[in-house]
Amino acid sequence: MAEERHPTRTQFPASAETQKPHLKKAPEFPILEKQNWLIHLHYIRKDYEACKAIIKQQLQETQGLCEYAIYVQALIFRLEGNIQESLELFQTCAVLSPQCADNLKQVARSLFLLGKHKAATEVYNEAAKLNQKDWEIYHNLGVCYIYLKQFNKAQDQLHHALQLNRHDLTYIMLGKIHLLVGDLDKAMEIYKKAVEFSPENTELLTTLGLLYLQVGIYQKAFEHLGNALTYDPINYKAILAAGSMMQTHGDFDVALTKYRVVASAVPESPPLWNNIGMCFFGKKKYVAAISCLKRANYLAPFDWKILYNLGLVHLTMQQYASAFHFLSAAINFQPKMGELYMLLAVALTNLEDTENAKRAYDKAVCLDKYNPLINLNYAVLLYNQGEKRDALTQYQEMEKKVNLLKDSSSLEYDSEMVEMAQKLGAALQVGEALVWTKSVKDPKSKQRTTSTSKASGFQQPLGSNQALGQAMSSAAAYSKLPSVGKERSQMKNLS
């Protein structure tokens, strides 16, 4: 049997390539942005501690050159209240990317929060050169100019922002400029446009309603405040304003019902307790009124309107020393209001300090050129002191003011004021036929404790202490100066 042979295999020499040693993989260079996604994820989740840990690691790996990590770190510092540290980091970002408008915006924002408004405007202007289509730059620039009281520049910037993009906040700031300069008509126009653009914004509706309330257009005010409450039934500002309207028309119980709703939402609101106090004053519950007003004064000790009301209530209760205290404090905060000096003169008269009362009346006459009640009460004081010639001068000044107001508008005067003027006219022998409109008896007027008719004729001094104090408190019924409780509630709501 033949022997089996195995086929031989030819051996080829190994290739030169396989004989070469295996080269190592090229080293990976650090990528500056490789952790940015994780930093962003933690930041939007508000997991700031984890975010800061990753940022620290990223900055160590990149030797502090990762712009996004620095940017987010600066944002976190700002949220934590470390504004100066955030400013320094944003400035670093601006150095790393000098052509990035967002970095300059953040630098300017930090400067603004530090109160450096002028420096912030300079940075915002630089940012505007890099990006001329960013409404936020122009909006914030306008806000900075508002703080610098450069209102014309502020208006220009805000109008430019609205041309680029319409936003509720820009409308609100533009309206505030007009309110700051005292132009209510233009402010109302701005807020009307804003409501047309954003009809469901309760802040805009409430503000516009308050403006209508301030100028006496109650139907429009009620309409806009009602719309605000439709979208937000617990909007305490709108409820407070609606209660103020009801209080203005003497519906004190309904107003108090509204205020109870507000009290559950904002129990520490000074305007709320001020208005509640004046509702009790209207209901002749003077102790409750003082209690509520003192709570409002505790919450807002520098609010002159609350001090005014406290002085008025104490005058009505014939607590003249306390009235003097609160009225003097109110004058310190509002030294240009003639009515305050008039009420102070009433307190001084009843404290038998006639000379200082005359000085207060002189100051009131100089400051207020329209209110005839100041001249009337000054004339009463002068007549009681036997100075009939000076009393006649004040009486004639009062008649001039009444004539002027009668020609400009149809006014009705409080019956107590008319009665006192007629008695004084008879005493001065100038007759009782005055230029007043007919005597109006207001059944809802709650500003008096007792009728002035209790002061017997002119054998006694004209206007006893009690009657004189009531004449002052009833200044509220004069339509140029609405009733004190009503006026203060409106003004406070608008502040």
RAFENJO-V929188 format. One record per residue. N is the residue number from 1. PSI is psi in whole degrees, 0 to 359 (999 if undefined). OMEGA is omega as a letter, one per 40 degrees, with the letter a starting at -180 (999 if undefined). D_LAST is the distance of its C-alpha to the last C-alpha in Angstrom with 2 decimals. Layout:
# RAFENJO-V929188
N,PSI,OMEGA,D_LAST  N,PSI,OMEGA,D_LAST
This chain:
# RAFENJO-V929188
1,133,a,124.10  2,147,i,122.28  3,132,a,119.60  4,133,a,116.01  5,137,i,114.19  6,135,i,110.47  7,136,a,109.02  8,143,i,108.00  9,132,a,104.44  10,129,i,104.06  11,117,i,101.80  12,144,i,99.59  13,144,i,98.20  14,146,a,94.49  15,155,a,92.25  16,329,a,91.01  17,320,a,87.33  18,341,a,87.56  19,347,a,89.18  20,144,i,86.17  21,148,a,83.95  22,124,a,80.57  23,145,i,77.71  24,153,i,74.43  25,141,a,71.18  26,139,a,69.13  27,145,i,66.36  28,125,i,62.79  29,145,a,60.41  30,137,i,56.85  31,127,a,54.36  32,329,a,50.98  33,12,a,49.06  34,335,i,51.12  35,5,a,48.55  36,321,a,45.45  37,322,a,45.47  38,322,i,45.52  39,314,a,42.72  40,319,a,40.58  41,313,a,41.56  42,326,a,40.52  43,314,a,37.25  44,338,i,36.07  45,357,a,37.25  46,28,i,35.09  47,75,a,38.32  48,328,a,37.41  49,313,i,40.23  50,323,i,42.91  51,316,a,41.28  52,327,i,41.40  53,317,i,45.02  54,321,i,46.08  55,317,i,44.25  56,316,i,46.12  57,317,a,49.39  58,318,a,48.74  59,327,i,47.96  60,319,a,51.10  61,327,a,53.23  62,8,i,51.86  63,37,i,51.74  64,22,a,47.99  65,6,i,48.21  66,106,a,46.53  67,317,a,43.41  68,320,i,41.87  69,318,i,42.34  70,319,a,40.64  71,312,a,37.75  72,322,i,37.15  73,321,i,37.59  74,320,i,34.83  75,319,i,32.49  76,318,i,33.34  77,317,a,32.76  78,318,i,29.25  79,329,i,28.51  80,358,i,29.93  81,3,i,27.75  82,75,a,30.64  83,319,a,28.98  84,318,i,31.63  85,321,i,34.46  86,321,i,33.00  87,315,a,32.72  88,320,i,36.39  89,320,i,37.55  90,325,i,35.74  91,325,i,37.35  92,317,i,40.64  93,320,i,40.09  94,329,i,39.42  95,320,a,42.73  96,324,i,44.58  97,80,a,43.26  98,345,a,42.22  99,10,a,42.02  100,115,a,39.54  101,329,a,36.08  102,322,i,34.56  103,317,i,35.57  104,324,i,33.93  105,317,a,30.70  106,324,i,30.68  107,314,a,31.55  108,322,i,28.64  109,317,i,26.26  110,321,i,27.53  111,320,i,27.19  112,316,a,23.54  113,336,i,22.94  114,0,i,24.85  115,9,i,22.56  116,73,a,25.43  117,323,i,23.63  118,315,i,26.42  119,324,i,29.08  120,320,i,27.22  121,323,i,27.21  122,318,a,30.94  123,319,i,31.71  124,322,i,29.71  125,322,i,31.69  126,320,i,34.87  127,323,i,33.92  128,329,i,33.28  129,328,a,36.86  130,330,a,38.20  131,102,a,36.29  132,4,a,35.08  133,17,i,34.19  134,107,a,31.59  135,330,a,28.19  136,324,i,26.54  137,313,a,27.84  138,325,i,26.36  139,310,a,22.99  140,327,i,22.77  141,319,i,24.17  142,320,i,21.40  143,320,i,18.77  144,318,i,20.87  145,330,i,20.98  146,316,i,17.18  147,332,i,17.33  148,0,a,20.29  149,27,i,18.41  150,77,a,21.24  151,328,i,19.30  152,315,i,22.54  153,321,i,24.10  154,317,i,21.09  155,318,a,21.28  156,315,a,25.03  157,320,a,24.87  158,322,i,22.38  159,321,i,24.51  160,319,i,27.53  161,319,i,26.10  162,328,i,25.59  163,325,i,29.16  164,318,a,30.46  165,128,a,28.57  166,126,i,25.73  167,146,i,23.07  168,318,a,19.82  169,324,i,18.14  170,319,i,19.38  171,318,a,18.02  172,315,a,14.49  173,323,i,14.80  174,320,i,16.46  175,324,a,13.81  176,328,i,11.19  177,313,a,13.86  178,327,i,14.09  179,324,i,10.44  180,325,i,10.95  181,0,i,14.12  182,18,a,12.89  183,87,a,15.19  184,325,a,13.76  185,312,i,17.30  186,324,i,17.88  187,319,i,14.62  188,322,i,15.80  189,316,i,19.24  190,314,a,18.23  191,330,i,16.48  192,314,i,19.56  193,321,i,21.84  194,319,i,20.00  195,324,i,20.40  196,321,i,24.02  197,320,a,24.59  198,79,a,22.99  199,352,a,22.98  200,7,i,22.54  201,110,a,19.38  202,329,i,17.10  203,318,i,13.93  204,316,i,14.90  205,317,a,15.91  206,316,a,12.81  207,317,i,10.60  208,321,i,13.42  209,320,i,13.68  210,324,i,10.19  211,316,i,11.16  212,322,i,14.45  213,320,a,13.10  214,324,a,11.36  215,0,i,14.74  216,14,i,16.76  217,83,a,18.54  218,327,a,18.62  219,313,i,21.42  220,321,i,19.79  221,314,a,16.54  222,322,a,18.80  223,312,a,20.83  224,323,i,18.25  225,323,i,16.61  226,320,i,20.25  227,319,i,21.13  228,318,i,18.44  229,337,i,19.91  230,317,a,23.34  231,332,a,22.90  232,89,a,21.01  233,342,a,21.82  234,24,i,19.94  235,103,a,16.59  236,331,i,14.55  237,316,i,11.30  238,321,i,13.65  239,318,i,15.51  240,320,i,12.68  241,319,i,11.84  242,319,i,15.62  243,324,i,16.10  244,321,i,13.74  245,316,i,15.99  246,322,i,19.01  247,324,i,17.91  248,325,a,17.47  249,13,i,21.08  250,6,i,22.41  251,72,a,23.06  252,322,a,22.04  253,318,i,24.40  254,320,i,23.25  255,318,i,19.57  256,325,i,20.74  257,318,i,22.64  258,319,a,19.61  259,334,i,17.79  260,323,i,20.93  261,318,a,20.52  262,323,a,17.03  263,329,i,18.52  264,335,a,21.13  265,314,a,18.82  266,78,a,16.18  267,344,a,17.89  268,33,a,15.98  269,118,i,12.45  270,316,i,11.20  271,324,i,9.28  272,308,a,12.60  273,331,i,14.83  274,312,a,13.08  275,321,i,13.70  276,317,i,17.11  277,319,a,18.01  278,336,i,17.45  279,315,i,19.48  280,324,i,22.22  281,319,i,21.99  282,331,i,22.60  283,7,i,25.52  284,25,i,26.84  285,80,a,26.66  286,324,i,25.59  287,316,i,26.62  288,322,i,24.61  289,314,a,21.58  290,320,i,22.01  291,314,a,22.58  292,320,a,19.33  293,326,i,17.29  294,329,i,19.18  295,318,i,18.39  296,320,i,14.64  297,325,i,15.50  298,321,a,17.63  299,331,a,14.98  300,78,a,12.45  301,345,a,14.97  302,14,i,13.09  303,111,a,10.31  304,333,a,11.94  305,320,i,10.79  306,319,i,12.71  307,321,i,15.49  308,311,a,15.73  309,321,i,16.31  310,318,i,18.79  311,319,a,20.59  312,316,a,20.88  313,319,i,22.30  314,325,i,24.73  315,316,a,25.81  316,326,i,26.61  317,6,i,28.61  318,29,i,30.38  319,80,a,29.40  320,328,i,29.07  321,316,i,29.27  322,320,i,26.31  323,317,i,24.38  324,319,a,25.34  325,310,a,24.15  326,323,i,20.58  327,323,i,20.31  328,319,i,21.75  329,320,i,19.24  330,322,i,16.35  331,326,i,18.27  332,328,a,18.55  333,338,a,14.83  334,73,a,14.53  335,357,a,18.13  336,15,a,17.93  337,114,a,17.17  338,325,a,20.54  339,327,i,19.89  340,318,i,19.32  341,326,i,22.72  342,313,i,24.26  343,325,i,23.42  344,322,i,24.58  345,324,i,27.76  346,313,i,28.32  347,317,a,28.26  348,323,i,30.57  349,315,a,32.86  350,342,i,33.32  351,7,i,33.93  352,34,i,36.66  353,77,a,35.29  354,320,a,35.97  355,313,i,35.98  356,329,i,32.51  357,319,i,31.31  358,320,i,32.78  359,320,i,31.09  360,319,i,27.70  361,319,i,28.56  362,318,i,29.74  363,319,a,26.49  364,319,i,24.56  365,321,i,27.00  366,324,a,26.59  367,327,a,22.80  368,111,a,22.52  369,4,a,25.09  370,335,a,24.35  371,108,a,24.07  372,341,a,27.71  373,330,i,27.06  374,312,a,26.83  375,324,i,30.31  376,311,a,31.64  377,328,i,30.91  378,319,i,32.06  379,322,i,35.24  380,315,i,35.76  381,314,a,35.64  382,321,i,38.02  383,317,a,40.37  384,335,i,40.60  385,3,i,41.51  386,9,a,44.27  387,73,a,42.74  388,326,a,43.36  389,314,i,43.42  390,326,i,39.95  391,320,i,38.77  392,322,i,40.27  393,314,i,38.47  394,324,i,35.07  395,318,i,36.17  396,323,i,37.15  397,321,i,33.82  398,317,a,32.15  399,323,i,34.49  400,317,i,33.73  401,320,i,30.00  402,317,i,30.83  403,316,a,33.22  404,315,a,30.77  405,326,i,28.11  406,323,i,30.87  407,326,a,32.09  408,332,a,28.75  409,162,i,27.76  410,104,a,29.23  411,149,i,27.64  412,133,a,28.79  413,155,a,28.60  414,139,a,28.60  415,326,a,32.21  416,321,i,31.90  417,317,i,30.81  418,317,a,33.70  419,317,i,36.18  420,320,a,35.35  421,321,i,35.64  422,319,i,38.98  423,318,a,40.35  424,321,i,39.42  425,319,i,40.98  426,319,a,44.14  427,325,i,44.28  428,0,i,43.98  429,42,i,46.59  430,8,i,44.57  431,164,a,44.91  432,357,a,42.69  433,96,a,42.45  434,178,a,38.93  435,13,a,36.89  436,157,i,34.54  437,172,a,34.21  438,151,a,35.94  439,131,a,34.79  440,125,i,32.42  441,119,a,32.50  442,105,a,29.46  443,339,a,30.60  444,356,a,27.12  445,117,a,25.95  446,20,a,25.62  447,356,a,24.52  448,147,i,28.09  449,313,i,30.41  450,166,a,33.62  451,148,i,34.78  452,349,i,35.41  453,347,i,38.87  454,339,i,39.85  455,111,a,40.04  456,159,a,43.67  457,204,a,44.80  458,11,i,44.89  459,325,i,47.74  460,167,i,45.06  461,140,a,42.27  462,119,i,39.92  463,94,i,36.98  464,174,i,37.65  465,317,a,35.13  466,312,a,34.01  467,322,a,33.84  468,318,i,32.03  469,322,i,29.29  470,325,i,28.95  471,323,i,28.84  472,314,a,25.79  473,333,a,24.03  474,6,i,24.95  475,338,a,23.15  476,329,a,20.63  477,346,i,23.22  478,124,a,23.28  479,338,i,21.63  480,328,i,20.26  481,94,a,18.22  482,167,a,17.53  483,141,a,18.33  484,313,i,16.32  485,320,a,15.68  486,313,a,14.71  487,317,a,12.58  488,322,a,10.57  489,319,i,10.16  490,312,a,8.91  491,321,a,6.44  492,322,i,5.23  493,329,a,5.56  494,349,a,3.76  495,999,999,0.00
